[in-house]
Amino acid sequence: MTASHSHSRQSLAQARRLVVKLGTNVIMGADGMPVLSRLYGIMESVAELRRGGHEVVLVSSGAVGLGAQQLGHSGKPRTLELKQACAAVGQGRLMSLYQEGFGRLGLVAAQVLLTEEDFGNRHRYLNLRGTLDKLLELGVVPIINENDTVSTAELESPRDGDWSRPIFGDNDKLSALVASGVDADLLLILSDVDGLYTGNPHKDPSATLIPVVKELTAEIEGCADGQSSRGRGGMASKLAAVRVATQAGTRVIIASGGMHRVLDRILAGDEVGTLFLAEAKMRGKKRWIAHASHIAGRVRVNAGAETALRGGKASLLPAGVVALEGDFQRDDVVAIADAQGNDFARGTINLEREEADILLASGAGKIPGETGAKGRGALISRDTLVLIQENRDKEC
């Protein structure tokens, strides 16, 4: 480990607020039964962290797996209805494990079941943040999961190219959104993998573990391969979560939840898993626009407008728009795409769809009467405009 990497690891002990994501394969064993010794060991580590002044939020998978086990269903549930039924049965069992375990350790666990609307609606998003802040202030350990019994966003696969795609498709992304929302210092994604390798170690025996990632480049993203046997995510979903968290100023570690005392070792500075360093912190509302908001439509722009917007200092004027999609309202978040429909930014729009259509048909260069202030007269002000990362498909 280099001196700079060692310092990065040692500084993890200073993380005050942590989000820990536990994958299904951490909670469930190969026999389909919960691994109680492992789960209780993690709870003991969380209790020690609490006593040391740290605040911890758990994002826990496992409800569907536990429900399948209780219902005697072997294998991974395939249909949406069966997944929801398993979640309904398993969520109670999951919470009973946490409440019993933390209760014995003198801590209170709180169940927080979330849906897409808790993130997509700005008011509910801020309410959620306030609730989690209060729970942590009270010394409670929030246990977060998606409400799979009533919400289908995480259980169904998104359609490619759909601007109305789900905000989160698995608990990896959910944990990153939670980490961003509560301004966590560190996100720990624990699953059945040791971290990010230079290739798939199951296929390439020469693949080696990458200890530290300074920047999530196309080459790094190209290292992702493989999917969890029981969970919904794989390494690609974990790297998507890493991007959300690191843009929020949160460091991330991907590590094996099966390692003995894994949380203790990480906070002690041991070289465990892969550490992803944080980027410059994006402003709160822009983080929400970029990752947590519902997308109500799409605005396609010409090449000149695209170049100006990518420069980061321009607002989107009506003259740069070539097409509109979706029935959006004023202040909705919309995707911004090039003329071919490839999204590269998001922002809040200053007109409803009908007004925007009339304005574009008139050939006006700006919104009439909106002058004087920064971004006024624009369809989308640069104050709410966020560039997003395009999907890449390069080799590691």
C-alpha positions as CSV (number, residue, x, y, z in Angstrom):
1,M,0.0,0.0,0.0
2,T,1.4,3.4,-1.0
3,A,1.7,6.2,1.6
4,S,-1.2,8.1,0.0
5,H,-3.4,5.0,-0.1
6,S,-2.5,4.3,3.5
7,H,-3.5,7.8,4.6
8,S,-6.8,7.4,2.7
9,R,-7.5,4.2,4.6
10,Q,-6.5,5.6,8.0
11,S,-8.7,8.6,7.5
12,L,-11.8,6.3,7.3
13,A,-11.8,6.1,11.1
14,Q,-12.9,9.8,11.1
15,A,-16.1,9.1,9.2
16,R,-18.9,10.3,11.5
17,R,-21.9,9.2,9.5
18,L,-21.9,5.8,7.7
19,V,-24.4,4.0,5.4
20,V,-23.9,0.2,5.3
21,K,-25.6,-1.8,2.6
22,L,-26.0,-5.5,3.2
23,G,-26.6,-7.7,0.1
24,T,-28.8,-10.7,0.1
25,N,-25.8,-13.0,-0.1
26,V,-24.5,-11.5,3.2
27,I,-27.7,-12.3,5.0
28,M,-28.5,-15.6,3.3
29,G,-26.3,-18.7,3.1
30,A,-25.9,-21.1,0.2
31,D,-28.5,-23.3,1.8
32,G,-31.1,-20.5,1.6
33,M,-31.1,-20.0,5.4
34,P,-30.1,-16.7,7.2
35,V,-26.5,-16.7,8.4
36,L,-27.2,-15.5,11.9
37,S,-23.7,-15.6,13.2
38,R,-22.6,-13.3,10.4
39,L,-25.5,-10.9,10.7
40,Y,-25.2,-10.7,14.5
41,G,-21.5,-10.1,14.1
42,I,-22.2,-7.1,11.9
43,M,-24.7,-5.8,14.4
44,E,-22.1,-6.1,17.1
45,S,-19.8,-4.0,15.0
46,V,-22.5,-1.4,14.4
47,A,-23.1,-1.2,18.2
48,E,-19.4,-0.6,18.8
49,L,-19.4,2.1,16.1
50,R,-22.4,3.8,17.8
51,R,-20.6,3.7,21.2
52,G,-17.6,5.3,19.4
53,G,-19.7,8.3,18.3
54,H,-20.4,7.1,14.8
55,E,-23.9,7.3,13.2
56,V,-24.9,4.2,11.1
57,V,-27.7,3.7,8.7
58,L,-28.3,0.1,7.4
59,V,-29.7,-0.5,3.9
60,S,-30.6,-4.2,4.0
61,S,-31.6,-6.6,1.3
62,G,-32.9,-10.1,2.2
63,A,-36.6,-9.8,2.5
64,V,-37.4,-11.6,-0.7
65,G,-34.8,-14.3,0.1
66,L,-36.1,-14.8,3.6
67,G,-39.7,-14.9,2.4
68,A,-38.8,-17.5,-0.2
69,Q,-37.2,-19.6,2.4
70,Q,-40.2,-19.4,4.7
71,L,-42.6,-20.3,1.9
72,G,-40.4,-23.3,0.9
73,H,-39.7,-21.8,-2.5
74,S,-36.3,-22.9,-3.8
75,G,-34.3,-20.8,-6.2
76,K,-34.7,-17.1,-7.1
77,P,-38.3,-16.0,-7.5
78,R,-38.9,-15.0,-11.1
79,T,-42.4,-13.5,-11.4
80,L,-43.2,-10.1,-10.0
81,E,-46.2,-11.4,-8.0
82,L,-44.0,-14.1,-6.4
83,K,-41.3,-11.6,-5.6
84,Q,-43.8,-9.3,-3.9
85,A,-45.4,-12.2,-2.0
86,C,-41.9,-13.3,-0.8
87,A,-41.1,-9.7,0.2
88,A,-44.4,-9.4,2.2
89,V,-43.5,-12.6,4.2
90,G,-39.8,-12.0,4.5
91,Q,-39.8,-8.3,5.6
92,G,-41.2,-9.0,9.0
93,R,-38.7,-11.8,9.5
94,L,-35.9,-9.5,8.5
95,M,-36.9,-6.8,10.9
96,S,-37.4,-9.3,13.7
97,L,-33.7,-10.3,13.3
98,Y,-32.5,-6.8,13.5
99,Q,-34.8,-5.8,16.4
100,E,-33.8,-8.8,18.4
101,G,-30.1,-8.5,17.7
102,F,-29.9,-4.7,18.3
103,G,-32.2,-5.0,21.3
104,R,-29.7,-7.3,23.0
105,L,-27.0,-4.8,22.3
106,G,-29.0,-1.9,23.9
107,L,-29.9,-0.3,20.6
108,V,-33.3,0.5,18.9
109,A,-33.8,-0.4,15.3
110,A,-36.3,1.4,13.1
111,Q,-37.9,0.1,9.9
112,V,-37.9,2.5,7.0
113,L,-39.6,1.2,3.8
114,L,-39.2,3.4,0.8
115,T,-40.7,3.8,-2.6
116,E,-39.7,5.8,-5.7
117,E,-41.9,8.7,-4.7
118,D,-39.9,9.2,-1.5
119,F,-37.0,10.3,-3.7
120,G,-38.7,11.6,-6.9
121,N,-40.9,14.1,-5.0
122,R,-38.7,16.9,-3.7
123,H,-40.9,17.6,-0.6
124,R,-41.0,13.9,0.4
125,Y,-37.2,13.6,-0.2
126,L,-36.5,16.4,2.2
127,N,-39.0,14.9,4.7
128,L,-37.2,11.6,4.5
129,R,-33.9,13.3,5.1
130,G,-35.3,15.1,8.2
131,T,-36.7,11.8,9.6
132,L,-33.4,10.0,9.2
133,D,-31.5,12.9,10.8
134,K,-33.9,12.7,13.8
135,L,-33.6,8.9,14.1
136,L,-29.8,9.2,14.1
137,E,-29.9,12.0,16.7
138,L,-32.0,9.8,18.9
139,G,-29.4,7.0,18.7
140,V,-31.6,4.7,16.6
141,V,-30.3,2.5,13.8
142,P,-32.5,2.9,10.7
143,I,-33.0,-0.3,8.7
144,I,-33.9,0.8,5.1
145,N,-35.3,-1.3,2.3
146,E,-37.6,-0.7,-0.6
147,N,-41.2,-1.5,0.1
148,D,-41.2,-4.3,-2.4
149,T,-44.7,-5.4,-1.4
150,V,-46.3,-2.3,-3.0
151,S,-43.6,-0.9,-5.2
152,T,-42.5,-2.6,-8.4
153,A,-39.7,-0.2,-9.5
154,E,-36.9,-2.2,-8.0
155,L,-38.3,-5.6,-8.9
156,E,-38.9,-4.9,-12.6
157,S,-36.2,-4.4,-15.2
158,P,-36.1,-0.8,-16.7
159,R,-36.6,-0.4,-20.4
160,D,-33.5,0.8,-22.3
161,G,-33.7,4.4,-23.5
162,D,-36.8,5.2,-21.4
163,W,-36.5,8.6,-19.8
164,S,-39.1,7.6,-17.2
165,R,-36.8,4.8,-16.0
166,P,-36.8,3.9,-12.3
167,I,-34.8,6.1,-9.9
168,F,-33.3,3.0,-8.3
169,G,-33.3,-0.6,-9.6
170,D,-31.7,-2.3,-6.6
171,N,-30.4,-1.7,-3.1
172,D,-27.0,-0.7,-4.3
173,K,-28.4,2.5,-5.9
174,L,-30.8,2.9,-3.0
175,S,-27.9,2.9,-0.5
176,A,-26.1,5.5,-2.6
177,L,-29.2,7.8,-2.7
178,V,-29.6,7.4,1.0
179,A,-25.9,8.2,1.5
180,S,-26.2,11.3,-0.7
181,G,-29.4,12.4,1.1
182,V,-28.0,12.2,4.6
183,D,-24.5,13.6,3.6
184,A,-22.8,10.4,4.7
185,D,-19.0,10.4,5.0
186,L,-18.7,6.8,4.0
187,L,-20.8,4.2,2.2
188,L,-19.9,0.5,2.7
189,I,-21.4,-1.9,0.1
190,L,-21.0,-5.4,1.5
191,S,-21.8,-8.4,-0.7
192,D,-20.3,-11.7,-1.7
193,V,-17.4,-10.1,-3.6
194,D,-14.1,-8.9,-2.2
195,G,-14.1,-5.7,-4.2
196,L,-13.5,-4.6,-7.8
197,Y,-11.0,-6.7,-9.7
198,T,-9.2,-6.0,-13.0
199,G,-11.5,-8.6,-14.5
200,N,-14.0,-11.3,-13.4
201,P,-11.9,-13.5,-11.1
202,H,-14.2,-16.5,-11.8
203,K,-13.3,-16.3,-15.5
204,D,-9.8,-14.7,-15.4
205,P,-7.4,-16.3,-12.8
206,S,-5.0,-13.5,-13.4
207,A,-7.5,-10.8,-12.3
208,T,-6.3,-8.8,-9.3
209,L,-8.1,-6.7,-6.7
210,I,-8.0,-3.0,-7.2
211,P,-7.3,-1.4,-3.7
212,V,-8.1,2.2,-4.5
213,V,-9.9,4.0,-7.3
214,K,-9.3,7.7,-7.5
215,E,-11.7,8.4,-10.4
216,L,-14.5,6.3,-11.9
217,T,-13.3,6.2,-15.5
218,A,-14.6,4.3,-18.5
219,E,-11.8,1.8,-18.0
220,I,-12.7,1.2,-14.4
221,E,-16.4,0.8,-15.3
222,G,-15.3,-1.8,-17.9
223,C,-14.0,-4.0,-15.1
224,A,-17.6,-4.8,-14.0
225,D,-18.8,-8.2,-14.8
226,G,-21.2,-10.7,-13.3
227,Q,-24.4,-10.6,-11.3
228,S,-25.3,-11.7,-7.8
229,S,-26.8,-15.2,-7.5
230,R,-29.7,-14.2,-5.4
231,G,-29.7,-10.4,-5.3
232,R,-30.6,-8.1,-8.2
233,G,-27.4,-6.2,-8.5
234,G,-23.9,-7.1,-9.8
235,M,-20.7,-5.1,-10.0
236,A,-22.1,-2.8,-12.7
237,S,-24.9,-1.7,-10.4
238,K,-22.4,-1.3,-7.6
239,L,-20.3,1.1,-9.7
240,A,-23.4,3.0,-10.7
241,A,-24.0,3.4,-7.0
242,V,-20.4,4.5,-6.5
243,R,-20.9,7.3,-9.0
244,V,-23.9,8.6,-7.2
245,A,-22.2,8.5,-3.8
246,T,-18.8,9.9,-4.8
247,Q,-20.5,12.8,-6.6
248,A,-22.2,13.6,-3.3
249,G,-18.8,13.8,-1.6
250,T,-19.1,10.3,0.0
251,R,-16.3,7.8,-0.1
252,V,-17.3,4.2,-0.9
253,I,-15.9,0.8,-0.1
254,I,-17.0,-2.4,-1.9
255,A,-16.0,-5.4,0.2
256,S,-17.1,-8.9,1.3
257,G,-19.7,-9.0,4.0
258,G,-18.5,-12.6,4.8
259,M,-15.2,-11.4,6.1
260,H,-14.8,-11.6,9.9
261,R,-15.3,-8.2,11.6
262,V,-15.3,-6.5,8.2
263,L,-16.6,-3.2,9.6
264,D,-14.0,-3.1,12.3
265,R,-11.2,-3.8,9.9
266,I,-12.3,-1.1,7.4
267,L,-12.5,1.5,10.1
268,A,-9.2,0.5,11.5
269,G,-7.6,1.3,8.1
270,D,-6.9,-2.2,6.9
271,E,-6.7,-2.7,3.1
272,V,-10.0,-4.4,2.8
273,G,-12.0,-4.3,-0.4
274,T,-11.9,-1.4,-3.0
275,L,-11.9,2.2,-1.8
276,F,-13.4,4.8,-4.1
277,L,-12.4,8.3,-3.3
278,A,-15.0,11.1,-3.3
279,E,-15.2,13.7,-6.0
280,A,-15.9,17.4,-5.5
281,K,-19.2,17.6,-3.7
282,M,-22.2,18.5,-5.8
283,R,-24.6,21.0,-4.4
284,G,-27.6,19.4,-2.6
285,K,-30.4,20.2,-5.1
286,K,-28.2,19.4,-8.1
287,R,-27.5,16.0,-6.5
288,W,-31.3,15.4,-6.3
289,I,-31.8,16.5,-9.9
290,A,-29.0,14.3,-11.1
291,H,-29.8,11.1,-9.4
292,A,-33.0,11.1,-7.3
293,S,-35.7,13.0,-9.2
294,H,-38.4,11.7,-11.5
295,I,-37.8,12.6,-15.2
296,A,-41.0,14.1,-16.6
297,G,-39.8,14.5,-20.2
298,R,-37.0,15.2,-22.6
299,V,-35.7,18.3,-24.4
300,R,-33.6,17.6,-27.5
301,V,-31.1,20.4,-28.4
302,N,-29.0,21.2,-31.4
303,A,-25.2,20.9,-31.6
304,G,-24.5,24.5,-30.7
305,A,-26.7,24.3,-27.6
306,E,-25.1,21.0,-26.6
307,T,-21.6,22.5,-26.8
308,A,-22.6,25.5,-24.8
309,L,-24.3,23.4,-22.1
310,R,-21.4,21.0,-21.8
311,G,-19.2,24.0,-21.1
312,G,-21.1,24.4,-17.8
313,K,-21.7,28.1,-17.9
314,A,-24.8,28.4,-20.2
315,S,-28.5,28.2,-19.7
316,L,-30.7,26.5,-22.3
317,L,-32.5,29.1,-24.5
318,P,-35.5,28.2,-26.7
319,A,-33.4,28.8,-29.8
320,G,-31.3,25.7,-29.0
321,V,-34.3,23.3,-28.8
322,V,-35.1,21.0,-31.7
323,A,-37.8,18.8,-30.0
324,L,-39.8,18.2,-26.9
325,E,-41.0,14.9,-25.3
326,G,-43.3,14.3,-22.4
327,D,-46.2,16.0,-20.7
328,F,-44.1,18.0,-18.2
329,Q,-45.2,20.9,-16.0
330,R,-43.3,24.0,-14.8
331,D,-40.4,23.2,-12.4
332,D,-40.4,19.5,-13.4
333,V,-37.1,17.8,-14.0
334,V,-36.4,16.9,-17.6
335,A,-33.7,15.1,-19.4
336,I,-31.6,17.1,-21.9
337,A,-30.5,15.1,-25.0
338,D,-28.6,15.8,-28.2
339,A,-30.4,15.8,-31.5
340,Q,-30.1,12.0,-31.7
341,G,-31.8,11.5,-28.3
342,N,-28.7,10.7,-26.2
343,D,-29.1,12.2,-22.7
344,F,-26.2,14.3,-21.4
345,A,-27.8,16.6,-18.8
346,R,-30.9,17.2,-16.6
347,G,-32.5,20.3,-15.2
348,T,-35.8,21.9,-14.1
349,I,-37.9,23.4,-16.9
350,N,-39.4,26.9,-16.5
351,L,-42.5,26.3,-18.7
352,E,-45.2,23.6,-18.9
353,R,-45.3,21.6,-22.1
354,E,-48.1,23.6,-23.8
355,E,-46.4,26.9,-23.1
356,A,-43.1,25.6,-24.4
357,D,-44.7,24.4,-27.6
358,I,-46.2,27.8,-28.2
359,L,-42.9,29.6,-27.5
360,L,-40.9,27.3,-29.8
361,A,-43.5,27.7,-32.6
362,S,-43.2,31.5,-32.3
363,G,-39.5,31.4,-32.9
364,A,-38.8,33.6,-29.7
365,G,-35.2,33.5,-28.5
366,K,-36.2,33.6,-24.8
367,I,-39.2,33.5,-22.5
368,P,-40.9,36.9,-22.9
369,G,-40.7,39.2,-19.9
370,E,-38.1,37.0,-18.1
371,T,-35.1,39.4,-18.1
372,G,-32.6,40.8,-15.7
373,A,-31.8,37.9,-13.4
374,K,-29.3,35.1,-14.1
375,G,-30.9,32.4,-16.2
376,R,-34.1,34.3,-16.8
377,G,-35.6,34.0,-20.2
378,A,-34.2,30.4,-20.4
379,L,-36.1,27.2,-20.7
380,I,-33.6,25.7,-18.2
381,S,-31.4,27.8,-16.1
382,R,-27.8,26.8,-15.6
383,D,-28.4,27.0,-11.8
384,T,-30.4,23.8,-12.1
385,L,-28.6,22.2,-15.0
386,V,-26.5,19.1,-14.2
387,L,-24.3,17.2,-16.7
388,I,-24.8,13.4,-16.3
389,Q,-22.4,10.6,-17.2
390,E,-23.2,8.7,-20.4
391,N,-23.1,5.0,-20.4
392,R,-19.8,3.6,-21.5
393,D,-18.8,0.2,-22.7
394,K,-15.0,0.0,-22.7
395,E,-12.7,-2.7,-21.6
396,C,-10.9,-2.6,-18.3
